[in-house]
Amino acid sequence: MRRHPQFATLLAGALLAACATTSSSPGVAATSASDGSRPIVTPAARARIDSTLRAYVASGRVAGASALVWEKGREVYFGAFGMADREANRPMTRDVIAQIFSMTKPVTGVALMQLYEQGKFRLDDPLAKYLPEFANAQVFGGTDSSGVTTLQVSSRPITVADITRHTAGFVTNAGEKGVGPLFRAANPQDRNITITQFSQRLAKVPLAFQPGTRWSYGISVDVQAALVERLSGQPFQLYVQQHILDPLGMRETRWYVPESDRARFAAIYRQADGALRHEPDSSAKAYNTNHWALFTGASGLTSTLDDYLRFARMLLNGGELDGARILKPETVRLMATNHLPATVRDSSFLPGKGQVGFGIDFAVRHSPPKSAQEMNGVVGEFFWDGAASTLFWVDPANQLTAVLFTQVMPFDSRLHKVFRDAVYGPITLPPR
């Protein structure tokens, strides 16, 4: 399907139609909309969400989209539009299985913080206390005139806090300037090795920068997975299953999708040159349809809307759901607190998500939007998303949580913007 040439017009028309009867509704910047005193998802909001997602599918930007919103103890919105697999004529239904990519990270963070509650570590502990392979870390210092790599001594040890907030200094991919070839040679993300072997290989790669000086997203949550395994004495994937997924009744959240469920496994699409291209299942679904030795913590899980909503509701409830206590309320608050130190000058793409800092595996909204073009949201909200444009957030002020599923690459931040505006109403700023 070729993208609709008048996408912006189509979407704007949908929003205008949905908002026609609610033009006076306050946006997120207005106190009345963000203090929990009135419902967020009203009939008008449901109409906005329907129109927005329907228009996004009609535009050709995504093949399908679905969403669930929970507010004040009940489901207040569900909608599914378009196709989970266009070529197989499979619609985007409520029970579609999606790759959630980096929405795996908060699950790993919860596993780690369960061990924190047990006194297994402190956040300011040196990482090498538990994973000794990271002792005596060195930092890439460039190359000399002969092309030889130079190394510097790390200014301080990597801490456990560094791996929870992406400030450890790890090289994240083989394409990084200077250090990428060293990462490629170590090949820590080989799916045929274990998470312990991953950690040992990564530790051999010099850091890309001094710990605590930059926010560089990604691989540190795989190190969290290695730490969970080391501290718990259980294989990482088994720990997550027994201590998070099973207690929460998340029966369809898993790394491996069995053959019997693959008819519900959504296709991955790539937006290129104004058209959606179905990525080959043999490669796009390879991690989840084969048995590998490496169970990753930074990505890799699949889930359904209802399953992931249970995880989000647990967080909204302060760590408990339906009698299953996963975390203490104070631990959830700790995870949802901005932990980025003042020494962090470069925070990569994080500012593009709005007025946010970063806690423990979540972005944390610390200030209201400063412009109508920013991501909508409420102060105190914490959230994260996935590479295929999935999203969830927890809004304690309004006792609300939302999950959005689609399966399109590259990451589509515009979809998140219009979905958030549909939920809360377009941003209105106080007069200057």
N, C-alpha and C positions, 0 to 999 in steps of 0.2 A: 504494500500500500504506500503510495507516495504521499508525503506530508501535505496537508491542505495549505495552499499558498496564502490563505488569509487566516492563519492560525490565530494571531493576536485578535483579529476582529471577531472570529468565532467565539473565542473564550471570553472576550469582553462582553459580547452580547449575552452569553449564558449568565455571566455574573450580574449584569444589569437586570436581566429578567428575574433572576432569583432574589435580587435585592430590592426590587421595585416597591415592595410593600414594607421594607424595613430600612429606608434610607436614613432614618434618624437613629438607628441602632448604633450604640457607641462601639468604637474599636478597642483594641487591647490597651491603648494608652489611657483610656477613660477608666477611672476608679471603679465605676459600677460594673464594668465587664470583667474585671480582673480580681475582685475581692471575694468572689464566691457568693455574693448576695443575690444573684439571679441566675437562672439557667443559661448556659452557653448554647447548647444544641436545642434550639427551639424549632418549631415547624419551618420557619423561614430559613434557619441554618441548614436543616435537612435538605430543603429545596436547593440551597446554594451548593451544597456538596454534590448532590445528584447532578445538577447542571454542569458543575465544574468538571467532574470526572467523565461524564458523558461527552462533553465537548472535547476533552483531552483525547479520548479514544477516537472520536470522529475526526479529529485533526490529523490523525496518523502519527502522532508523537509516540504513542504506546499502542500495543495490540490489545491490552486489557488492564484494568485497574480495579482494585477492591479495597474497602476500608471498613473498619469497626471503630466506634467511639463508645466509651463507657463513662458515665457521669453520675456522681452521687449514688453509687450503688446499683446502677442498672444500665443495660445496653440502651443507648439512645439513637444509635445510627448503625445500619449496615447497608452497604451497597456494592454491587459488582457489575462491571460493564465490560463489554468487549470479549476478547478471546484469550484464554490461557495458552492455547496453541492454535494459531490461525490456520496453519496448513493441515492440521489434523481435525479441524472443525470442533475443537473442544472449548466450551465457553469458560469465562472467568467466574467460577462458582465459589461458594464459601469454603469448600473443603479442598481447594487447590493447594498443592504443595509447592512452595517457592524456595529458592535459594536466598537466604537472608544475609549471606556474606558477613559484613562487619557488625551486624546486629547479633552475631555470635559473641562479640567482645563483652557486652554487659553480662552475659551468662557466665563467662569465664571470670569476670570481676567478682560476681556474687560468690562463685566457688572459692576464690582466693580469700574474700573477706569473711567467709564462714570460718576459715582457718585462723584468720586474724582474731575473731571473737574467742577462739579457743586458746589464745595466747601463744600461737605457734611462731609469730614474728611480730615485729613492730615496723611501721612504715619507714622510720628513719634508719633501720638496720642496713648495713651493707649487704647488697645482693649476694656477694661472695661468701657470706656467712652460711648460706644455704645452698648456693650453686657455686662451689669453689672455682669452677672453670672461669668465672668472671673476675678473679683476683688479678691485680696488677694490670688492669686494662691500659692499653695504649691508644693514642688518638692519632688519626691520619694528619700529617703535617704538610702534605703536598709532595711534589717530586723535585729533586735537585736538577742541576743542569744536564746531568747524564741520564735523567729519566728514572732515577732510582727513588723508590718511595721513602719518605722520611717520616719518622714517628715521634710523637711527644708523649711525655708521661701524663697520665690523667691527673687533673688538678685535684680531684677528690674521688672517692669510690662511688660507683653506681649504687644507689639505694633502691630498696623495694618501692618507695614512692615514685622514683624515676620510671619504673616500668609500668606503673599504673596511670601515669599522666603523659607518657610519650616524651620524656626529657632525658632518657638514658644516654642518647648519642648513637644508638645502633644504626648501621647501614640498613636501609629498608628494601633495596632492590638492586639488581645487577646494572641498572641504568644510571646510578648515581655517579656524578662526576668524580673522577679520581679513585674512589674506593669501590666503585661498581665491579671492576674486574676481580678484585680480591673477594668480594661477595660471591661472584659467579664461580670462582675457583673452589670456594668452600662448599657451595651448593647446600646450604642448610635446609632448604625447603624441598629437598628430595622426598617424595611421598613414600619411598620405600624404607625410610629410616624412622626411628621412634622419636618422640618428643624430647627424650633425654639426649639422644644423638644430635637432634636439631640444636639444642642448647650448647652442646660441646662444640659443634661446628661454628655456630654463630660467634662464640667467645673467641675463636681464633681470628676473626676479622677485626681489624682496628676500628675504633669508634670513628664516626664521621665528624663529631664535634665534642667538645668538653661537656660532661654531664651537667644538666641544669641550665644550659645557655640557650637552647632552642627547643621548640615543640616540633617533633618530626614523627609523623603518624605511622602506626602500623605494627611492626613485627614484635614490639615489646610485649604484646598480649600473648603471643606464642611463648615468650619467656615466662609469663604468668602461668601458663598451662604447665610448663616444666616445673615451676615452683610448686604448684598444687600437687603434682605427682610426687615430688620430693618430700614435701611436708606431710602429706596424707598417707604415704606409703601405698597408695592405690594407683592403678593406671588412670590417667587424667579422664578419659572418656567414661570409665566406670564410676569414678567419683562424681562426675556431673550427673550421670544417670541416677545414681542412688541417692544423691543429696539435694538435687534440684528438680530434675525432670520428673522422676517418679513421684516424689511428694506433692508436686503441683499438678499431677495428672496430665503432663504434657507428653502424651503418648505418640504424637506425630512430629516431635522435634528430635532430629537425629542427624548423624553424619551420613549414614548409609540408608538409601531408600530401596526397600525390597521390590522385587519384580512385581509383586501383587499390587503395589501402590503406584506404579509408574504411569498408569493412565491418568493420574491426577497431577503429575509432575509437570509444572509449567515450562514452556519453552523460554529460552533466553533470546532476546532480540537485540540487534545493534542498529542504532540510528545513524545512517550515513548517506550523504548526498540527498537529503530530503526524503529518504525511504527507509522502511524498516526491513532489516535482513534477519531471517531466522538463522541463528547460529547452529551449526551441526550439533546434534545431541551427543554424538560420540566424543566431542571435546568439551562442550559446554557443561555436560552433566557427568563427566568422567569421574570427578572426585566423589560424587554421591552414588554412583552406580557400580563402583568397583571396591574391593576390599583393599585398603592401604594400611601400612604400618603407622603412618603419621596422622594423628588426630590433632588438628590445629585448634588453637584457642582464639586466634584473631579473626578467623572466618571458618566457613565449612559447614555450618549447620543448615538444615532445611527445616521448614516449619509451616504451619497453617495459621490463618488469621486468629482463629479461636485459641490455638495453643499459645501463640506469642502474647495474645491479650492476657492470658492467665499469668504469664511472667510479669507483664506490665502492671496488672492489678495487684500482684503481690508487692511490688515496689510502692504503688500508690497507697496500699494499706500499711505501709511501714514494715514490710518484710514478712507478712503473713497472709495466707489465703485459705479459706475453707478449713481452718483448724491446723494447717501445716505452717509451722513457724520456720522460715528459711533464714531470715536475718533479724537482728534486733532493730527496733526503730532508730536508735542512735547510730547504728552502722549504716543504714540507708541514708540518713542525713549526712553522715561523713562522706559517703560516696557522692552525694549530690551537692557537695560544697566545692567551690573553686579552689584548686590546689596549685595552680600555676604560680611559680615564684616570680618575684619582680625581676629576677635576672634573665627571664625569658624575653628576648627582644624580637625573635622571629617565630611567629606562630603559624607559618605556612597558610593553609586555606581556612583555618579556623575562623578568622573574622568574617568570612563570607557567610557564616551561619548566623550572624546577628551579634547582638551585644552579649557575648558569651565568654566564659572561661572554661576550664576543664577540671573535672573532679577525678573520680576513680572509674574510668571507663565510660563516662558520660560527659557530653558538653553540658554546661550549667549556665542558664540565662541570668545575668546579674543586673541588667538594666533594660528598660523598655526600648522599643525601636526608636531610632532617631529620625527615620524617614519612612515614607510610605512604601519605598522600594525594598526595605529590609525584610528579613524573615519575621513573620508574625510570631508572637509568643508572649508568655506571662513571666514576670520575674519569679524566680524560684523553680521554674520548669527545668527538668533535665531530660536528655534525649540522645538518641543516636540513629544512624541510618546505615544503609548497605549499598554496595557497589552497583547493584541492579536497580537502584532508585527506590528501595524500600525505606520505610521510616517508622519510628515510634517516638512518642514523648509522654512524659508524666507531668501533669500540672496539679501540684498539691493545692494551690490556692482555690481552684475550682473543682477539686476532687474529680479530675477528668484524666483519662488516658486515651490515646488514639493510636491505631496501627494502620499503616497504608502499605499495600502490596502492589507492585508491578514488577516486570522483569525486563528492563531495558537498560542498555549501555550505549554510550557512556552515561555516567551519573547525571540525572536530570534535576538540578536544583530548582528549576522553574516550576516543576510539578509540585515540589514541596511548598514553594511560596504560594501558589494558587490554592492548594489544599488547606494550608493553614489559614489563609484569608477566608476561605469558604467556611471553615469551622467557627472562627472567631468573629467574622465580619471584617471588611477592609479596614486597614489601619487608619485611625484618625488621631492626629496629633493635637495636643493642647495649643491654643493660640499663643503666639509669641508676644 
